[in-house]
Amino acid sequence: DTAVSQTPKYLVTQMGNDKSIKCEQNLGHDTMYWYKQDSKKFLKIMFSYNNKELIINETVPNRFSPKSPDKAHLNLHINSLELGDSAVYFCASSQAAGNTEAFFGQGTRLTVV
Amino acid sequence: AQTVTQSQPEMSVQEAETVTLSCTYDTSESDYYLFWYKQPPSRQMILVIRQEAYKQQNATENRFSVNFQKAAKSFSLKISDSQLGDAAMYFCAYNGGATNKLIFGTGTLLAVQP
């Protein structure tokens, strides 16, 4: 019974391709996030959704497009992949917007070659 | 803007000993939460402990405890009776005010020596 699950765990793809990462949470949380962890392990938020509504977009290139079909799902689509997009992408969820802890998925390691 | 600083890139501790990881933060908010997350080699982000800023009492979770100094904006993590399974990257994180996001420090890599 994984609380926050994201697929795939690993993704290797060529430059210029388009790829998607899927995320689902079964915790009944209202808020979902995408975080990016770079090669130096630094974690930074990319997007936040509350009840399917985008509330944070942290100056992420518009090649990255999140989509939330319902509050239990938040997918990340990336167009025209670049070498610099290689990172670990984490999906997370929290009970309410602000001031609560986030529960993380297991991460997707994206490698662009 | 809020920031979180972890000044110890790496730490090492002997098994069964105690270690303290440092974290400082900067904010103008009065209401916020602070967290320590553990990331073992499996990559999973695991919540270790949380502290509400309005609570004066330091949070504890079994062998893990914090020293929260609100005026000094300091939030250190103490791990007692260290175990080999404690070896991981530890991240300090802040969530507060109108933001709806965790702001992370750069992490401290903890090694546990048998």
Boltz contact constraints between the chains, C-beta under 6 A:
constraints:
  - contact:
      token1: [A, 41]
      token2: [B, 107]
      max_distance: 6.0
  - contact:
      token1: [A, 42]
      token2: [B, 106]
      max_distance: 6.0
  - contact:
      token1: [A, 43]
      token2: [B, 104]
      max_distance: 6.0
  - contact:
      token1: [A, 45]
      token2: [B, 101]
      max_distance: 6.0
  - contact:
      token1: [A, 48]
      token2: [B, 100]
      max_distance: 6.0
  - contact:
      token1: [A, 48]
      token2: [B, 101]
      max_distance: 6.0
  - contact:
      token1: [A, 55]
      token2: [B, 100]
      max_distance: 6.0
  - contact:
      token1: [A, 56]
      token2: [B, 100]
      max_distance: 6.0
  - contact:
      token1: [A, 56]
      token2: [B, 101]
      max_distance: 6.0
  - contact:
      token1: [A, 97]
      token2: [B, 100]
      max_distance: 6.0
  - contact:
      token1: [A, 98]
      token2: [B, 100]
      max_distance: 6.0
  - contact:
      token1: [A, 99]
      token2: [B, 33]
      max_distance: 6.0
  - contact:
      token1: [A, 99]
      token2: [B, 95]
      max_distance: 6.0
  - contact:
      token1: [A, 101]
      token2: [B, 35]
      max_distance: 6.0
  - contact:
      token1: [A, 101]
      token2: [B, 47]
      max_distance: 6.0
  - contact:
      token1: [A, 101]
      token2: [B, 50]
      max_distance: 6.0
  - contact:
      token1: [A, 102]
      token2: [B, 102]
      max_distance: 6.0
  - contact:
      token1: [A, 104]
      token2: [B, 45]
      max_distance: 6.0
  - contact:
      token1: [A, 106]
      token2: [B, 44]
      max_distance: 6.0
  - contact:
      token1: [A, 107]
      token2: [B, 43]
      max_distance: 6.0
